[in-house]
Amino acid sequence: MSDALMNEMRTRLSVLNPVSVHITDDSHHHAGHVGAAGGGGHYQIKIVSEAFRNQPSLARHRMVYDALAPLMQQRIHALVINASAP
């Protein structure tokens, strides 16, 4: 993952006031995949934030997708999210 994209993802996720964010680029596992051919990467995000407390998993994922919306389908093709409260 490029440092610029990593920084942009972290910046966009900062709206959730995370305690921690860990981003893993899994794009190399998807070489030849249609989404990879279009330039979008495959990523895993592990994020811990108080904003997720008492929120169901679907709501937590929507919060992450909303924060990263401008990057989805262009720079990010696939995203695995592990979102939890501290």
C-alpha positions as YAML, in Angstrom:
chain: A
units: angstrom
residues:
- id: 1
  name: MET
  ca: [0.00, 0.00, 0.00]
- id: 2
  name: SER
  ca: [1.33, 3.42, -0.79]
- id: 3
  name: ASP
  ca: [2.14, 5.69, 2.10]
- id: 4
  name: ALA
  ca: [-0.11, 8.34, 0.57]
- id: 5
  name: LEU
  ca: [-3.12, 6.03, 0.50]
- id: 6
  name: MET
  ca: [-2.40, 4.77, 4.01]
- id: 7
  name: ASN
  ca: [-2.23, 8.34, 5.29]
- id: 8
  name: GLU
  ca: [-5.44, 9.27, 3.49]
- id: 9
  name: MET
  ca: [-7.27, 6.26, 4.92]
- id: 10
  name: ARG
  ca: [-6.06, 7.11, 8.45]
- id: 11
  name: THR
  ca: [-7.03, 10.75, 7.99]
- id: 12
  name: ARG
  ca: [-10.53, 9.82, 6.83]
- id: 13
  name: LEU
  ca: [-10.95, 7.30, 9.67]
- id: 14
  name: SER
  ca: [-9.94, 9.97, 12.20]
- id: 15
  name: VAL
  ca: [-13.55, 11.24, 12.15]
- id: 16
  name: LEU
  ca: [-14.28, 8.14, 14.29]
- id: 17
  name: ASN
  ca: [-11.70, 9.19, 16.90]
- id: 18
  name: PRO
  ca: [-10.05, 5.76, 16.89]
- id: 19
  name: VAL
  ca: [-7.97, 4.48, 19.77]
- id: 20
  name: SER
  ca: [-6.08, 2.37, 17.22]
- id: 21
  name: VAL
  ca: [-6.12, 1.66, 13.48]
- id: 22
  name: HIS
  ca: [-4.22, -1.12, 11.75]
- id: 23
  name: ILE
  ca: [-4.40, -1.35, 7.95]
- id: 24
  name: THR
  ca: [-3.13, -4.34, 5.97]
- id: 25
  name: ASP
  ca: [-2.75, -4.39, 2.18]
- id: 26
  name: ASP
  ca: [-3.84, -7.81, 0.88]
- id: 27
  name: SER
  ca: [-3.80, -6.79, -2.79]
- id: 28
  name: HIS
  ca: [-0.98, -9.20, -3.63]
- id: 29
  name: HIS
  ca: [-3.32, -12.11, -2.77]
- id: 30
  name: HIS
  ca: [-5.70, -10.94, -5.49]
- id: 31
  name: ALA
  ca: [-3.36, -10.45, -8.45]
- id: 32
  name: GLY
  ca: [-5.29, -11.00, -11.67]
- id: 33
  name: HIS
  ca: [-8.63, -10.33, -9.99]
- id: 34
  name: VAL
  ca: [-10.94, -8.02, -11.97]
- id: 35
  name: GLY
  ca: [-10.92, -5.38, -9.21]
- id: 36
  name: ALA
  ca: [-7.15, -5.48, -8.97]
- id: 37
  name: ALA
  ca: [-6.88, -4.94, -12.73]
- id: 38
  name: GLY
  ca: [-8.84, -1.72, -12.33]
- id: 39
  name: GLY
  ca: [-6.35, -0.39, -9.80]
- id: 40
  name: GLY
  ca: [-8.43, -0.88, -6.66]
- id: 41
  name: GLY
  ca: [-6.69, -2.59, -3.76]
- id: 42
  name: HIS
  ca: [-7.84, -5.18, -1.23]
- id: 43
  name: TYR
  ca: [-7.40, -4.12, 2.40]
- id: 44
  name: GLN
  ca: [-8.08, -5.22, 5.95]
- id: 45
  name: ILE
  ca: [-8.77, -2.64, 8.64]
- id: 46
  name: LYS
  ca: [-8.77, -3.30, 12.35]
- id: 47
  name: ILE
  ca: [-10.11, -0.24, 14.11]
- id: 48
  name: VAL
  ca: [-10.98, 0.38, 17.76]
- id: 49
  name: SER
  ca: [-13.16, 3.37, 18.63]
- id: 50
  name: GLU
  ca: [-15.53, 4.44, 21.35]
- id: 51
  name: ALA
  ca: [-17.90, 5.41, 18.52]
- id: 52
  name: PHE
  ca: [-18.60, 1.70, 18.02]
- id: 53
  name: ARG
  ca: [-19.78, 1.06, 21.58]
- id: 54
  name: ASN
  ca: [-23.32, -0.41, 21.65]
- id: 55
  name: GLN
  ca: [-23.45, -0.39, 17.85]
- id: 56
  name: PRO
  ca: [-24.24, -3.60, 15.92]
- id: 57
  name: SER
  ca: [-21.64, -4.88, 13.47]
- id: 58
  name: LEU
  ca: [-23.54, -3.57, 10.44]
- id: 59
  name: ALA
  ca: [-23.64, -0.04, 11.88]
- id: 60
  name: ARG
  ca: [-19.90, -0.18, 12.66]
- id: 61
  name: HIS
  ca: [-19.13, -1.24, 9.09]
- id: 62
  name: ARG
  ca: [-21.33, 1.52, 7.68]
- id: 63
  name: MET
  ca: [-19.44, 4.07, 9.77]
- id: 64
  name: VAL
  ca: [-16.13, 2.88, 8.32]
- id: 65
  name: TYR
  ca: [-17.51, 2.77, 4.76]
- id: 66
  name: ASP
  ca: [-18.93, 6.28, 5.18]
- id: 67
  name: ALA
  ca: [-15.55, 7.58, 6.33]
- id: 68
  name: LEU
  ca: [-13.79, 5.97, 3.35]
- id: 69
  name: ALA
  ca: [-16.54, 6.59, 0.77]
- id: 70
  name: PRO
  ca: [-14.47, 8.81, -1.56]
- id: 71
  name: LEU
  ca: [-11.88, 6.03, -1.88]
- id: 72
  name: MET
  ca: [-14.27, 3.14, -2.46]
- id: 73
  name: GLN
  ca: [-14.53, 1.60, -5.96]
- id: 74
  name: GLN
  ca: [-11.53, 3.58, -7.17]
- id: 75
  name: ARG
  ca: [-8.58, 3.16, -4.85]
- id: 76
  name: ILE
  ca: [-10.21, 0.52, -2.64]
- id: 77
  name: HIS
  ca: [-11.90, -2.44, -4.31]
- id: 78
  name: ALA
  ca: [-12.43, -4.70, -1.29]
- id: 79
  name: LEU
  ca: [-12.36, -4.10, 2.44]
- id: 80
  name: VAL
  ca: [-12.41, -6.48, 5.40]
- id: 81
  name: ILE
  ca: [-13.40, -4.62, 8.55]
- id: 82
  name: ASN
  ca: [-12.86, -5.57, 12.17]
- id: 83
  name: ALA
  ca: [-14.41, -2.70, 14.13]
- id: 84
  name: SER
  ca: [-14.70, -2.82, 17.91]
- id: 85
  name: ALA
  ca: [-15.11, -0.64, 20.96]
- id: 86
  name: PRO
  ca: [-12.27, -0.39, 23.51]
...
